[in-house]
Structures are given as C-alpha cells and as structure tokens.
Amino acid sequence: MIFKRFIFLAFGSFMAVVSVVGIFNTVVDPFDVYRLVRSNGFNEIKPLYGEYTRLAKVIQIERFPRTTIALGSSRAQFGVDMQHEFWGNGENEKGWNLALSGAHMYEVSRLFDHAVDVSDVEKVLIGLDFFMFNANRQGHLEDESYFSVDKNGTPQSLHQLRQRVLTMGTTDAISASFETLRKQKVKEDKFNEFGRMLSQRERSKALDDGGFERVFLQNEAAYARQTWTACKNNSFPLRKPEVNGPLELLEKILEKAAKRKIEVVLFISPSHARLWETLDATGLWAEFEQWKRELTKSIQKVKIKNGSSVQLWDFSGFSDYSTEKVPAENDKAMKWYLDPSHYSVELGRLMLDVIHAGTRDAGGERVSFGRPMNVSTIDQLLIDIRNERAKYRLENPELIKRIWTGANKQLEERTRVGEQCSNVEGKGV
C-alpha cells in the first residue's frame, strides 16, 4: 500500500514537473512557434531562433497558415521581404520566409511538401543557387518526424505530438528558453516576425569584423575551397543515375504546384560580381552555364506535361548593383550587399520590383537588373553575361588578378586535402 502510494506520488510529481516545464517553454517560446506572449524585455527577441529554423519554420507554417511562402538558401532568407507588394496587399498575403541557411534542394522540397500539405499555399517564390544542385552532396535532415508527411508523401499522424515534445519538453528547449530570457538585447535580434534575417545586423557585424573587404575575402576563399564542391577533382554533377537528384526534386515541386494550381516564381540569386569571378576562377563556369540550361529544360518539360506557367528569372551576372564597389575602409558599409554571397533586403526589394512589374520604382524607371530565362532566351542570356563579365574585367584588372590568385590557392589546398568523390556522368551533365 505504501509502495503504491509512493508510485502514485512520484508519478504525480513527475507529471507536475513536466507540466511546469512545458508551460514555461510555451510562454517563453524561444523558437517563436506559439506566440502566446510576446513582450518587450521578456521574450520579444528570439536569440536562438536562427539555430533552430529547420524546426521552427516547419511548425510556424502549420500553426499560422499563410497563402504565400518563400523558399531557398540563406540568400533568400536575407533578401526576400514578405511584406513587398509582390505578395499582395492584404494582411493574409504577408507570408512566411521559409528559406534556410545552407539549404539543399532536398530540404527545399521537404519544406514545400509540408507547407502545401498544412496550408492553402497559392504562391511560392524559390531562390535557386548553384551550390544547392551538386548531386555529389545530397542534402538530408537529421529528423523528419515533425513534418506532416514523410519523404514519400505518407501522412505522419503523430507529427504534431513530436513538434510539441521538441519545443516544450527537451533540454534544448529549456536551455533556449533561459537564453531567451537572458539575451533580450537589440544586438541579439536576428530575424523579423516573418522569418527573414535582418540585413542591418549583418552590416554591423561585417564592420565589427574588420570591414567589408575582409568579409569578402573570407567568403571568396570559403566558396572556392568547399561551398560549391569539396571534391579533389572539382566534381560538380547535376544528376546521378538511379538517384532523385536536385533537378529531379525541382521538377517534382513544379509538378505538384501545377496540380494544386500554385503560382511558382523561380529566381537565381543576385550575388556579387566578385563571387561570379571566383566561380570562374575555380573552373566551374561551364558547369554554371550548363546548370542554367538544365533549369530551363526541366521547367519546359513540366510546362509541356502539365500546361503550367512557371517564371524563371536570372539575377546573376554583372549588373550595376552586383558590381557595387567593396569599400577598402573598415568603417564604411555597403548598400546592396552583406558579403559576396548575400544581397541585402534593399536589393531584394528591387528584385521583387522587377519580377512584379519590371520597373525599379513607382516612377517607372527601368533597370538593367534581372532577365527572364527560358529555353528560347538562354543562349543570348549567357552571351550577354559573358560580355558583361569581359567589361567588368577590363575595368578591374588588379581586382580580377587578386581574385584568381586567391582562388588558385584554395584549389591547391582542396586538391591536397579534399574529399574523394567522383562524377559518374561527366562534369555538368
């Protein structure tokens, strides 16, 4: 009898603790998924949100359904403003920026599947980046139990329970709650309420880290060494036999969107001209152009099969914006870029202006920024970019020499210590 009473009390105490912990984490809401309380000085700033976006954004689109979403890598996460008129004028059109840092096409496809399953999505904007399409580096998610459907499209009936466990009852959640309470400082505010990373904070960080020139050099080295490919032989295949590669995953997204009458706009990000020069210096320009050709072919195939209308815009290359001079002074910020890879939300808004109306501003001034890309325009588009690149090189000979020298050093290092991976179909095929 005493033993049973002890068990009852122990169980009751355990449940009480669990309840208190769950309520505490729900109210503090470190991952911004419940939004019961959002108070200045208490939990308004979510300092740990960035570390848990792969969990938080999945839950947010389900708990707070929206009709519009943006997907892609950290470039879209910084640059795509969900309050732009591109999305519409009503409150319900303010959608979610579901882009993820370092996202591969597998992650993009999984987020898309989840979003359209739990919300009445009508419009989606997807930022496409070259590094996302390396079939040698297939993306994966460590835990997919909190998605509404598995990778085969089968419903996961307990996924919401799993969401609650991860956000309310884990040591990570408890730790994140205490960090949230402790770090209610402006400098810890990294995301807005729609899931977009804040450009101004990144500008301040660049200045604190020694200036934009230093940040550019660091990023250019990292991209040449490993971001596009870490393979010793510089392998960058777009497809692999018997594998659902990145291009196939994109086609599946487009086919599902067509069946559900979802408007899709795709764009290639407007990274800085110095990053495109670094790409060429690493010997991957031919693969870059082939990737663009493959994109147009994939879209054309889906259009013919489903009668769908998909827009594809190319904002890469050497525009007046992407050639913005990087200040040598360590106390001067850039307007359009945060580093050579990431464009600012200001440039992102111009990009959306072009997609939305083909103009820069309300006055109707047109800009030479962004090109619609399809199977009919691709050849001329590639020629135009090469011509713009040649002009940029003529105007910046010392800079180009420095970029190529730096890239060659990184290639030599990768050849020495890089991954042993091969391209079974030949480069760029």
C-alpha positions as CSV (number, residue, x, y, z in Angstrom):
1,M,0.0,0.0,0.0
2,I,2.8,2.4,0.9
3,F,4.7,1.4,-2.2
4,K,1.6,2.1,-4.4
5,R,1.2,5.5,-2.8
6,F,4.9,6.2,-3.3
7,I,4.5,5.3,-7.0
8,F,1.4,7.5,-7.3
9,L,3.1,10.5,-5.7
10,A,6.3,10.0,-7.8
11,F,4.2,9.9,-11.0
12,G,2.2,12.9,-9.9
13,S,5.3,14.8,-9.1
14,F,6.9,13.9,-12.4
15,M,3.8,15.0,-14.4
16,A,3.7,18.2,-12.4
17,V,7.3,19.0,-13.3
18,V,6.7,18.1,-17.0
19,S,3.6,20.4,-17.0
20,V,5.6,23.3,-15.5
21,V,8.4,22.8,-17.9
22,G,6.0,22.6,-20.8
23,I,4.2,25.8,-19.8
24,F,7.5,27.6,-19.2
25,N,8.8,26.8,-22.6
26,T,5.5,27.6,-24.3
27,V,5.2,31.0,-22.7
28,V,8.9,32.0,-23.2
29,D,8.6,30.4,-26.7
30,P,12.3,30.5,-27.7
31,F,11.6,29.2,-31.2
32,D,8.7,31.6,-31.9
33,V,6.2,28.9,-32.7
34,Y,3.4,29.6,-30.1
35,R,3.2,33.4,-29.8
36,L,1.0,33.4,-26.7
37,V,3.1,36.2,-25.2
38,R,5.5,38.5,-27.0
39,S,6.6,41.2,-24.6
40,N,9.5,43.7,-24.9
41,G,12.2,42.9,-22.4
42,F,10.8,39.5,-21.7
43,N,10.8,37.3,-24.9
44,E,10.3,39.6,-27.9
45,I,13.8,38.9,-29.1
46,K,14.5,35.2,-30.1
47,P,18.3,34.9,-30.0
48,L,18.2,31.1,-30.6
49,Y,15.7,31.1,-33.4
50,G,18.5,31.0,-36.1
51,E,19.9,27.8,-34.7
52,Y,16.5,26.1,-34.9
53,T,15.0,27.4,-38.1
54,R,14.7,23.8,-39.5
55,L,12.3,23.0,-36.7
56,A,10.7,26.4,-36.1
57,K,9.8,27.2,-39.7
58,V,8.1,23.8,-40.2
59,I,5.9,24.5,-37.2
60,Q,5.2,28.1,-38.0
61,I,3.7,27.5,-41.4
62,E,1.4,24.8,-39.8
63,R,0.3,26.8,-36.7
64,F,-0.1,30.1,-38.6
65,P,-1.0,29.1,-42.2
66,R,-0.3,31.6,-45.0
67,T,-1.0,31.6,-48.7
68,T,2.4,32.8,-49.7
69,I,5.9,31.4,-49.0
70,A,9.5,31.9,-50.0
71,L,12.0,29.1,-50.1
72,G,15.7,28.8,-50.8
73,S,19.0,29.3,-49.0
74,S,20.3,32.0,-46.7
75,R,20.5,34.3,-49.7
76,A,16.7,34.3,-49.9
77,Q,16.4,34.3,-46.1
78,F,18.2,37.6,-46.0
79,G,16.9,39.2,-49.2
80,V,13.2,38.3,-49.7
81,D,10.9,40.7,-48.0
82,M,7.5,39.1,-47.3
83,Q,5.8,42.5,-46.9
84,H,6.6,43.5,-50.5
85,E,3.6,44.2,-52.8
86,F,4.7,41.3,-54.9
87,W,2.8,39.1,-52.4
88,G,-0.4,41.2,-52.4
89,N,-1.8,44.0,-50.3
90,G,-3.9,42.2,-47.7
91,E,-2.8,41.0,-44.2
92,N,-3.2,37.4,-45.3
93,E,-0.7,37.9,-48.1
94,K,2.1,38.5,-45.6
95,G,3.5,35.0,-45.8
96,W,6.4,33.1,-44.4
97,N,10.1,33.3,-45.4
98,L,10.9,29.6,-45.1
99,A,14.4,29.8,-46.6
100,L,17.1,28.0,-44.7
101,S,20.8,28.7,-44.3
102,G,22.8,26.2,-46.5
103,A,19.7,24.6,-47.8
104,H,20.0,21.9,-50.4
105,M,17.2,21.1,-52.9
106,Y,16.1,18.1,-50.7
107,E,15.4,20.4,-47.8
108,V,13.6,22.9,-50.1
109,S,11.4,20.1,-51.5
110,R,10.6,18.7,-48.0
111,L,9.6,22.2,-46.7
112,F,7.5,22.7,-49.9
113,D,5.7,19.4,-49.4
114,H,5.0,20.2,-45.8
115,A,3.8,23.7,-46.5
116,V,1.3,22.8,-49.2
117,D,0.0,19.9,-47.0
118,V,-0.8,22.1,-44.0
119,S,-1.6,25.5,-45.6
120,D,-3.5,26.7,-48.6
121,V,-0.5,27.9,-50.4
122,E,-1.3,29.9,-53.5
123,K,2.1,31.5,-54.4
124,V,5.7,30.4,-53.9
125,L,9.0,32.2,-54.7
126,I,12.0,29.9,-54.7
127,G,15.6,31.2,-54.8
128,L,17.8,28.8,-56.7
129,D,21.6,28.7,-56.0
130,F,24.2,26.8,-57.8
131,F,25.6,25.1,-54.7
132,M,22.2,23.6,-54.0
133,F,22.4,21.4,-57.1
134,N,25.5,19.4,-56.5
135,A,24.4,15.8,-56.8
136,N,27.6,14.7,-55.0
137,R,26.3,16.5,-51.9
138,Q,22.8,15.3,-51.4
139,G,21.1,17.1,-48.6
140,H,19.3,15.4,-45.7
141,L,17.5,16.2,-42.5
142,E,18.5,14.5,-39.3
143,D,14.9,14.4,-38.0
144,E,11.8,14.5,-40.3
145,S,9.4,13.1,-37.7
146,Y,7.8,16.6,-37.2
147,F,6.9,17.0,-40.8
148,S,3.2,16.4,-41.7
149,V,4.3,13.9,-44.4
150,D,7.3,11.7,-44.8
151,K,9.6,11.9,-47.9
152,N,7.3,9.6,-49.8
153,G,4.3,11.7,-49.1
154,T,2.8,9.4,-46.5
155,P,1.0,11.3,-43.6
156,Q,2.7,11.2,-40.2
157,S,-0.2,11.1,-37.8
158,L,2.0,11.8,-34.7
159,H,4.0,14.7,-36.1
160,Q,2.3,17.4,-34.1
161,L,3.0,15.5,-30.9
162,R,6.6,15.3,-31.9
163,Q,6.6,19.1,-32.5
164,R,5.4,19.7,-29.0
165,V,7.9,17.4,-27.5
166,L,10.8,19.1,-29.3
167,T,9.6,22.6,-28.5
168,M,8.3,22.1,-24.9
169,G,9.9,19.1,-23.3
170,T,13.6,18.8,-24.3
171,T,16.7,20.0,-22.6
172,D,17.4,22.1,-25.8
173,A,14.1,23.8,-25.4
174,I,14.7,24.5,-21.7
175,S,18.2,25.9,-22.4
176,A,16.9,28.0,-25.3
177,S,14.2,29.5,-23.0
178,F,16.7,30.6,-20.4
179,E,18.9,32.0,-23.1
180,T,16.0,33.9,-24.5
181,L,15.2,35.5,-21.1
182,R,18.9,36.3,-20.6
183,K,19.6,37.9,-24.1
184,Q,16.9,40.4,-24.6
185,K,19.3,42.8,-26.3
186,V,19.0,44.6,-29.6
187,K,22.2,43.0,-30.9
188,E,20.6,39.5,-30.5
189,D,17.7,40.4,-32.8
190,K,18.5,38.4,-36.0
191,F,15.1,37.7,-37.6
192,N,11.9,39.5,-38.2
193,E,8.4,38.1,-37.4
194,F,8.1,36.6,-41.0
195,G,11.2,34.5,-40.8
196,R,13.6,36.9,-42.7
197,M,17.1,37.6,-41.4
198,L,17.9,41.2,-40.7
199,S,20.3,42.9,-43.1
200,Q,21.3,45.8,-40.9
201,R,22.5,43.5,-38.1
202,E,24.8,41.7,-40.7
203,R,26.1,45.0,-41.9
204,S,27.1,45.9,-38.3
205,K,28.7,42.5,-37.9
206,A,30.8,43.0,-41.0
207,L,32.0,46.4,-39.7
208,D,32.8,44.9,-36.3
209,D,34.7,42.0,-38.0
210,G,37.2,44.3,-39.8
211,G,35.2,45.8,-42.7
212,F,33.6,44.5,-45.9
213,E,36.8,43.9,-47.8
214,R,37.9,41.4,-45.1
215,V,34.5,39.7,-45.1
216,F,34.5,39.4,-48.9
217,L,38.0,37.8,-49.0
218,Q,37.0,35.3,-46.3
219,N,33.8,34.3,-48.2
220,E,35.5,34.1,-51.5
221,A,38.1,31.7,-50.1
222,A,35.4,29.6,-48.5
223,Y,33.4,29.3,-51.7
224,A,36.5,28.4,-53.7
225,R,37.6,25.8,-51.1
226,Q,34.4,23.9,-50.3
227,T,31.0,25.5,-50.8
228,W,30.5,24.7,-54.5
229,T,32.3,21.4,-54.2
230,A,34.8,19.9,-51.7
231,C,36.0,17.2,-54.2
232,K,39.6,16.8,-55.1
233,N,38.8,16.6,-58.8
234,N,36.4,19.6,-58.7
235,S,33.5,17.4,-59.5
236,F,30.1,19.0,-59.7
237,P,27.4,16.7,-61.3
238,L,23.9,17.9,-61.7
239,R,22.4,14.4,-62.0
240,K,23.3,10.9,-60.9
241,P,21.9,7.6,-62.1
242,E,19.1,6.0,-60.0
243,V,19.1,9.0,-57.7
244,N,16.4,11.7,-57.1
245,G,18.9,14.4,-57.7
246,P,18.4,18.2,-57.2
247,L,17.0,18.8,-60.7
248,E,14.5,15.9,-60.3
249,L,13.4,17.3,-56.9
250,L,12.8,20.7,-58.5
251,E,10.7,19.0,-61.2
252,K,8.6,17.3,-58.5
253,I,8.0,20.6,-56.8
254,L,6.8,22.1,-60.1
255,E,4.6,19.2,-60.9
256,K,2.9,19.2,-57.5
257,A,2.5,23.0,-57.8
258,A,0.9,22.6,-61.2
259,K,-1.6,20.0,-59.9
260,R,-2.6,22.3,-57.0
261,K,-2.7,25.5,-59.1
262,I,0.1,27.1,-57.1
263,E,1.8,30.0,-58.8
264,V,5.6,29.5,-58.9
265,V,8.3,32.0,-59.5
266,L,11.9,30.9,-59.5
267,F,15.0,33.1,-59.5
268,I,18.8,32.8,-59.5
269,S,20.2,35.0,-56.7
270,P,21.9,38.3,-57.4
271,S,25.2,37.6,-55.7
272,H,28.1,40.0,-56.1
273,A,30.2,40.1,-59.3
274,R,33.3,39.1,-57.3
275,L,31.7,35.8,-56.3
276,W,30.9,35.0,-60.0
277,E,34.6,35.8,-60.8
278,T,35.6,33.4,-58.0
279,L,33.3,30.8,-59.5
280,D,35.0,31.2,-62.9
281,A,38.4,31.1,-61.3
282,T,37.6,27.7,-59.7
283,G,36.9,26.2,-63.1
284,L,33.2,25.8,-62.7
285,W,31.8,28.4,-65.1
286,A,30.9,25.8,-67.8
287,E,29.0,23.9,-65.1
288,F,27.3,27.1,-64.0
289,E,26.1,27.8,-67.5
290,Q,25.0,24.1,-68.0
291,W,23.1,24.3,-64.8
292,K,21.1,27.2,-66.2
293,R,20.4,25.3,-69.4
294,E,19.2,22.3,-67.3
295,L,16.9,24.5,-65.3
296,T,15.2,25.8,-68.5
297,K,14.9,22.3,-69.8
298,S,13.3,21.0,-66.6
299,I,10.8,23.9,-66.5
300,Q,10.0,23.4,-70.1
301,K,9.4,19.7,-69.5
302,V,7.0,20.4,-66.7
303,K,5.2,23.1,-68.7
304,I,4.6,20.7,-71.6
305,K,3.4,17.9,-69.3
306,N,1.1,20.0,-67.1
307,G,0.3,23.1,-69.0
308,S,1.6,25.2,-66.1
309,S,3.2,28.6,-66.2
310,V,6.4,28.9,-64.2
311,Q,8.5,32.0,-64.2
312,L,12.3,31.8,-64.1
313,W,14.4,34.9,-63.6
314,D,18.2,35.2,-63.7
315,F,19.6,37.9,-61.4
316,S,23.2,36.6,-61.5
317,G,25.9,38.3,-63.5
318,F,27.4,41.8,-63.7
319,S,24.7,44.4,-63.2
320,D,25.1,48.0,-61.9
321,Y,24.1,46.5,-58.5
322,S,26.3,43.4,-58.4
323,T,29.4,45.4,-59.3
324,E,29.0,47.6,-56.3
325,K,32.5,48.6,-55.1
326,V,33.6,47.0,-51.9
327,P,34.9,49.8,-49.6
328,A,38.5,49.5,-48.5
329,E,37.7,51.4,-45.4
330,N,36.8,49.2,-42.4
331,D,34.1,51.6,-41.2
332,K,32.1,52.0,-44.4
333,A,29.1,49.8,-45.2
334,M,27.7,48.6,-48.5
335,K,24.2,49.3,-49.6
336,W,23.3,46.3,-51.8
337,Y,25.5,43.5,-50.2
338,L,26.3,42.0,-46.9
339,D,29.1,39.8,-48.3
340,P,29.8,38.5,-51.8
341,S,27.2,35.8,-51.5
342,H,24.3,37.6,-49.7
343,Y,22.4,40.5,-51.1
344,S,20.6,43.0,-48.8
345,V,16.9,43.2,-48.3
346,E,17.1,46.6,-50.2
347,L,18.4,44.8,-53.3
348,G,15.9,42.0,-52.7
349,R,13.1,44.6,-52.9
350,L,14.4,45.8,-56.2
351,M,14.5,42.2,-57.4
352,L,10.8,41.8,-56.4
353,D,10.0,45.1,-58.1
354,V,11.5,43.7,-61.4
355,I,9.6,40.4,-61.1
356,H,6.4,42.1,-60.1
357,A,6.3,45.0,-62.6
358,G,9.6,45.1,-64.5
359,T,10.5,48.5,-63.0
360,R,12.7,49.9,-60.3
361,D,10.3,52.4,-58.7
362,A,6.9,54.0,-58.8
363,G,8.2,56.4,-61.4
364,G,8.6,53.5,-63.9
365,E,12.3,53.8,-64.3
366,R,13.5,50.6,-65.8
367,V,16.7,48.9,-64.6
368,S,19.2,46.6,-66.3
369,F,18.8,44.1,-63.5
370,G,17.4,40.6,-63.9
371,R,16.4,38.7,-67.0
372,P,13.5,36.3,-67.7
373,M,15.1,32.9,-68.6
374,N,13.7,30.1,-70.7
375,V,14.7,27.7,-73.5
376,S,14.2,30.4,-76.0
377,T,16.3,33.1,-74.3
378,I,19.0,31.1,-72.6
379,D,21.6,31.2,-75.4
380,Q,21.5,35.0,-75.7
381,L,21.4,35.4,-71.9
382,L,24.6,33.5,-71.5
383,I,26.3,35.5,-74.2
384,D,25.1,38.8,-72.6
385,I,26.5,37.8,-69.2
386,R,29.9,36.8,-70.7
387,N,30.1,40.2,-72.4
388,E,29.3,42.0,-69.2
389,R,31.9,39.9,-67.4
390,A,34.5,40.9,-70.1
391,K,33.7,44.6,-69.4
392,Y,34.0,44.1,-65.7
393,R,37.4,42.6,-66.2
394,L,38.6,45.4,-68.3
395,E,37.6,47.9,-65.7
396,N,39.1,46.0,-62.7
397,P,42.3,44.2,-63.8
398,E,44.0,44.3,-60.5
399,L,41.0,43.0,-58.6
400,I,40.5,40.2,-61.1
401,K,44.1,39.1,-60.8
402,R,43.8,39.1,-57.0
403,I,40.6,37.0,-57.1
404,W,42.1,34.4,-59.4
405,T,45.3,34.2,-57.4
406,G,43.3,33.6,-54.2
407,A,41.0,31.0,-55.9
408,N,44.0,29.1,-57.2
409,K,45.5,28.8,-53.7
410,Q,42.2,27.4,-52.4
411,L,42.1,24.9,-55.3
412,E,45.6,23.7,-54.5
413,E,44.6,23.2,-50.9
414,R,41.4,21.3,-51.9
415,T,43.4,19.1,-54.2
416,R,45.6,18.2,-51.3
417,V,43.0,17.5,-48.6
418,G,39.6,17.4,-50.3
419,E,37.0,14.7,-50.5
420,Q,37.4,11.6,-52.6
421,C,34.3,11.9,-54.8
422,S,33.8,11.3,-58.5
423,N,31.4,12.5,-61.2
424,V,30.0,9.4,-62.8
425,E,28.3,11.3,-65.6
426,G,30.9,13.8,-66.5
427,K,31.1,17.4,-65.3
428,G,28.0,19.4,-65.7
429,V,25.9,16.7,-67.4
